[in-house]
Structures are given as structure tokens and as C-alpha cells.
Amino acid sequence: MKLRLRRPLVVFDLETTGINISNDRIVELYAIKVQPDGEEQHMHKLINPTIPIPPEVSEIHGIYDADVADKPTFKDLAAEINQFMLNCDFGGFNSNRFDFPLLVEEFYRAGIDFEIEQRKFIDAQRIFHKKEPRNLAAAYKFYCDKELIDAHSAKADTEATWNIIKSQVEHYDDLEPDIDSLHAFSGQSEFLDFAMRIKRGPKNEAIFNFGKHKNKKVMDVFMKEPSYYDWMMRGDFAENTKRVITRVMLELRKG
């Protein structure tokens, strides 16, 4: 394996009740933990989301309310999943924008303060779109010369993603096969939150990436308009985003 790992890498995929990071829930998780020596451990969980799965969503991933009615909730499984992912970096397909933020939200709801500051994140989709803009099935065909069977199955998508990541570092001579480089190339280092509402400034300061204050420093806005912080905390923003702006507000109050 050409990819160099300094610590375990968890490649994972989620099937969910929808695409709203704040409100939707996980119904299936499949994860492959890859050790630096190449050894793999697999985890598969069907999860009761505690809310209905919309029929149109079930038609996509094939998981219906009846399939998960007797399954444990994420809160029931949170400690086990957290232990599996402890001290690991992460890989996925569109994971920086969706899968990982939603996973972190589920941990927060379960009362686990999931550590994210020291993690690295590889998003095979971001690498793929920068190199060969297309979707997961096309990426699998392009890099692995295989057809993706059972797309939208967490297991099939996770295994395909892991094979794509391995093939990507083999395919591109200018793509450094280590986690730090792939993390930077995937683009997550540009942002302080997973929903990409808050950018990282040149001095690591928080900068708004949306709305009327886009490209303004968060601290400057809160200093002049503290009600904007209150509005965001009441709004439909991801918990991870709220924690980022709360750190800024606490720093402002201390200063």
C-alpha cells in the first residue's frame, strides 16, 4: 500500500434520514479502520434514527422504518463507535461536507464530546473533483476499473471509497501519499467548521463564509453586533458551527 499512515484511518459512509446536518439522523454506518501496517477492521451498524425515514429517502438506500425499528439508537452505540474511532483520522466521499459533520452532531446529541481538533480528513470526492470531476460510481470506474454494485449501500460505498483512496495515491505522482497532504488537498483545512460556514483566516482567525458578513472576521462582527451571535445560536446551524463561534465569543469576552 503506497499510502503512508502515522495512525489508523477510518474510511466510512453513512445512510441517513435526509441531508440536513442539524435535523437528520443516521440509519446505517459502515466503517473500515485501516492500521498503519495495512490491517483492516470493519464495523457495520444499522441504527434506529428515532424519527421516520421519508419514503423517498428509503427508496434511495433501501432502508425502511421497519428495518431499523428494533435496532439500537445512536446514543446506545455512541460509546462503542467512539472507541472504534479513537485517535483515528478519517476518509470518505463527500465526507467533509456531510458524513463527518452529521456523525459529529450525532455524538454531540449522545452526550459525547467527540474530539475533532487533532483529526485529519481525506475527502476522496474533493480529490476526485479537483482531478477528474464526476461522481462516486464514475470515480470507482475510473480509478479501479470496476462497476459500483449496490450503490447507496453503506458497505458498498465505503469499500469503494477506500479502494478509490488507495488508487488515487497510486495514480497521481504529484499527490503525496500521507494524511497531512491529503487532508490539505481535500480542502478541510480551509475551514474551522464542517458545514463550511466559518473560514480559517491567514492568522488562523475565524472568518464568516456566508450571509451579510461574508469575509468579515467573526470577532469583529460580534464586537460590533453581539446580537448576531445570539441569532446564530438560536438558528438552524450545526452544533459544530455553534461551538466554533462560541469559542470566538468566549475569547472576546475574556479579552
C-alpha positions as CSV (number, residue, x, y, z in Angstrom):
1,M,0.0,0.0,0.0
2,K,1.5,3.3,-1.1
3,L,-0.5,5.4,1.3
4,R,1.6,6.3,4.4
5,L,-0.3,6.3,7.7
6,R,1.0,7.5,11.0
7,R,-2.1,6.4,12.9
8,P,-5.3,4.5,12.0
9,L,-7.5,5.8,9.2
10,V,-11.3,5.3,9.4
11,V,-13.0,5.2,6.0
12,F,-16.7,5.4,6.4
13,D,-20.1,6.1,4.9
14,L,-23.5,6.9,6.3
15,E,-27.0,6.3,5.1
16,T,-29.4,8.8,6.8
17,T,-33.0,10.1,7.0
18,G,-32.1,13.1,4.8
19,I,-29.4,15.7,4.1
20,N,-30.0,18.3,6.9
21,I,-27.0,18.0,9.2
22,S,-28.8,19.6,12.1
23,N,-32.0,17.6,12.0
24,D,-31.5,14.3,10.2
25,R,-30.2,11.1,11.7
26,I,-28.0,8.1,10.8
27,V,-29.7,4.8,9.9
28,E,-26.6,2.9,8.8
29,L,-22.9,3.2,9.3
30,Y,-20.2,1.2,7.7
31,A,-16.5,1.9,8.6
32,I,-13.2,0.3,7.7
33,K,-10.4,1.1,10.2
34,V,-7.0,0.8,8.4
35,Q,-3.9,0.4,10.6
36,P,-0.6,1.8,9.5
37,D,0.5,-1.8,8.7
38,G,-2.5,-2.2,6.3
39,E,-4.5,-4.4,8.6
40,E,-8.3,-3.7,8.3
41,Q,-11.1,-3.8,10.9
42,H,-14.7,-3.5,9.7
43,M,-17.7,-2.1,11.6
44,H,-21.3,-2.2,10.4
45,K,-24.3,-0.8,12.3
46,L,-28.0,-0.4,11.5
47,I,-29.4,2.3,13.7
48,N,-32.8,3.3,14.8
49,P,-32.9,7.0,14.0
50,T,-35.8,7.7,16.4
51,I,-37.5,9.7,13.6
52,P,-39.4,8.5,10.5
53,I,-37.3,7.8,7.3
54,P,-39.1,9.6,4.4
55,P,-40.3,7.1,1.8
56,E,-38.4,8.9,-1.0
57,V,-35.2,8.5,1.0
58,S,-35.8,4.8,1.8
59,E,-36.2,4.3,-2.0
60,I,-32.7,5.5,-2.5
61,H,-30.8,3.5,0.2
62,G,-33.3,0.7,0.7
63,I,-33.7,1.0,4.5
64,Y,-37.2,1.4,5.8
65,D,-38.6,2.2,9.2
66,A,-39.4,-1.5,9.8
67,D,-35.8,-2.5,9.1
68,V,-34.5,-0.4,12.0
69,A,-37.4,-0.4,14.4
70,D,-35.8,-2.9,16.7
71,K,-32.2,-1.6,16.2
72,P,-30.3,0.3,18.9
73,T,-30.2,4.1,18.7
74,F,-27.0,6.1,18.0
75,K,-27.0,7.0,21.7
76,D,-26.9,3.3,22.5
77,L,-24.0,2.7,20.2
78,A,-22.1,6.0,20.7
79,A,-19.5,4.8,23.2
80,E,-18.7,1.7,21.1
81,I,-18.4,3.8,17.9
82,N,-16.3,6.4,19.6
83,Q,-13.9,3.8,20.9
84,F,-13.6,2.3,17.4
85,M,-12.7,5.7,16.0
86,L,-10.5,6.9,18.9
87,N,-7.2,8.6,17.8
88,C,-8.0,8.0,14.1
89,D,-8.0,10.1,11.0
90,F,-10.9,9.9,8.6
91,G,-11.7,9.3,4.9
92,G,-14.9,9.3,2.9
93,F,-16.6,10.5,-0.2
94,N,-18.2,14.0,0.3
95,S,-17.5,13.3,3.9
96,N,-16.1,16.8,4.7
97,R,-19.4,18.4,3.8
98,F,-21.9,15.8,5.0
99,D,-20.9,12.5,6.6
100,F,-18.5,13.7,9.1
101,P,-20.5,16.8,10.3
102,L,-23.6,14.6,10.7
103,L,-21.6,12.0,12.6
104,V,-20.2,14.7,15.0
105,E,-23.7,16.0,15.5
106,E,-24.9,12.6,16.5
107,F,-22.1,12.3,19.0
108,Y,-22.9,15.7,20.5
109,R,-26.6,14.6,20.8
110,A,-25.5,11.4,22.6
111,G,-23.5,13.5,25.1
112,I,-20.1,12.6,23.8
113,D,-17.7,15.5,23.2
114,F,-16.2,13.9,20.1
115,E,-12.6,15.2,19.7
116,I,-12.1,16.7,16.3
117,E,-9.2,19.2,16.7
118,Q,-6.4,16.8,16.1
119,R,-8.0,14.8,13.3
120,K,-7.1,14.8,9.6
121,F,-9.8,14.3,6.9
122,I,-9.4,12.9,3.5
123,D,-12.3,13.5,1.1
124,A,-12.0,11.3,-1.9
125,Q,-14.7,13.4,-3.7
126,R,-12.8,16.6,-3.2
127,I,-9.6,15.0,-4.6
128,F,-11.6,13.4,-7.5
129,H,-13.4,16.7,-8.4
130,K,-10.1,18.5,-8.5
131,K,-8.5,15.9,-10.6
132,E,-11.4,14.2,-12.6
133,P,-14.8,15.9,-11.8
134,R,-17.5,13.2,-11.6
135,N,-19.4,11.1,-9.0
136,L,-18.6,8.0,-6.8
137,A,-19.6,5.4,-9.4
138,A,-17.5,7.2,-12.1
139,A,-14.6,7.5,-9.7
140,Y,-14.8,3.8,-8.9
141,K,-14.8,3.0,-12.6
142,F,-12.0,5.5,-13.4
143,Y,-9.6,4.6,-10.6
144,C,-10.4,0.9,-10.0
145,D,-11.9,-0.1,-13.4
146,K,-14.8,-1.7,-11.6
147,E,-18.6,-1.1,-11.7
148,L,-20.1,0.0,-8.4
149,I,-22.7,-2.6,-7.5
150,D,-25.3,-1.8,-4.7
151,A,-24.6,1.9,-4.8
152,H,-26.2,3.7,-1.8
153,S,-25.4,0.7,0.4
154,A,-23.1,1.9,3.1
155,K,-20.9,-1.2,2.8
156,A,-20.5,-0.9,-1.0
157,D,-19.9,2.8,-0.9
158,T,-17.4,2.6,2.0
159,E,-15.4,-0.2,0.3
160,A,-15.5,1.6,-3.0
161,T,-14.3,4.8,-1.3
162,W,-11.4,3.0,0.4
163,N,-10.3,1.4,-2.9
164,I,-10.6,4.8,-4.6
165,I,-8.3,6.5,-2.0
166,K,-5.7,3.8,-2.4
167,S,-5.9,4.1,-6.2
168,Q,-5.7,7.9,-6.1
169,V,-2.4,7.9,-4.3
170,E,-1.1,5.4,-6.8
171,H,-2.5,7.2,-9.8
172,Y,-1.1,10.8,-9.2
173,D,2.7,11.2,-8.9
174,D,2.1,14.8,-7.5
175,L,-0.3,13.6,-4.8
176,E,1.7,13.0,-1.6
177,P,0.7,9.7,-0.1
178,D,0.4,10.9,3.5
179,I,-2.5,12.1,5.6
180,D,-1.4,15.7,6.1
181,S,-1.0,16.3,2.4
182,L,-4.3,14.6,1.5
183,H,-6.1,16.5,4.3
184,A,-4.8,19.8,2.9
185,F,-5.7,18.7,-0.7
186,S,-9.2,17.7,0.4
187,G,-9.7,21.3,1.5
188,Q,-10.9,20.8,5.0
189,S,-8.0,22.8,6.5
190,E,-9.5,26.0,4.9
191,F,-12.5,25.9,7.3
192,L,-13.0,25.8,11.1
193,D,-16.3,24.0,10.9
194,F,-17.6,21.1,8.9
195,A,-20.5,23.0,7.4
196,M,-18.0,25.4,6.0
197,R,-19.8,28.4,7.4
198,I,-16.6,29.7,9.1
199,K,-13.3,30.0,7.1
200,R,-9.8,30.0,8.5
201,G,-8.0,33.3,8.1
202,P,-4.3,33.7,7.4
203,K,-3.6,34.1,11.1
204,N,-6.0,31.2,12.0
205,E,-8.7,33.7,12.8
206,A,-12.4,32.8,12.2
207,I,-14.0,34.5,9.2
208,F,-17.6,34.3,8.1
209,N,-18.2,32.3,4.8
210,F,-21.9,33.2,4.3
211,G,-24.5,35.9,4.6
212,K,-24.3,39.6,5.0
213,H,-21.0,39.3,7.0
214,K,-19.2,37.1,4.5
215,N,-15.4,37.5,4.5
216,K,-15.6,39.6,7.7
217,K,-13.8,38.4,10.9
218,V,-16.2,36.7,13.3
219,M,-14.7,38.5,16.3
220,D,-15.1,42.0,14.6
221,V,-18.8,41.3,13.8
222,F,-19.5,40.0,17.3
223,M,-17.8,43.0,18.8
224,K,-20.0,45.4,16.9
225,E,-23.1,43.3,16.6
226,P,-23.3,40.8,19.5
227,S,-26.9,40.0,18.6
228,Y,-25.6,38.2,15.5
229,Y,-24.1,35.6,17.8
230,D,-27.4,35.2,19.6
231,W,-29.2,34.9,16.2
232,M,-26.8,32.1,15.1
233,M,-27.2,30.2,18.4
234,R,-31.0,30.2,18.0
235,G,-30.8,29.4,14.3
236,D,-30.7,26.2,12.4
237,F,-26.9,25.9,12.3
238,A,-25.0,22.8,13.0
239,E,-23.8,22.3,16.6
240,N,-20.2,22.1,15.4
241,T,-20.6,25.6,13.9
242,K,-22.1,26.9,17.1
243,R,-19.2,25.6,19.1
244,V,-16.8,27.3,16.8
245,I,-18.5,30.7,17.1
246,T,-18.9,30.2,20.9
247,R,-15.1,29.8,21.2
248,V,-14.8,33.2,19.5
249,M,-17.3,34.8,21.7
250,L,-15.7,33.4,24.9
251,E,-12.3,34.7,23.6
252,L,-13.9,38.1,23.0
253,R,-15.4,38.2,26.5
254,K,-12.1,37.3,28.1
255,G,-10.3,39.9,26.2
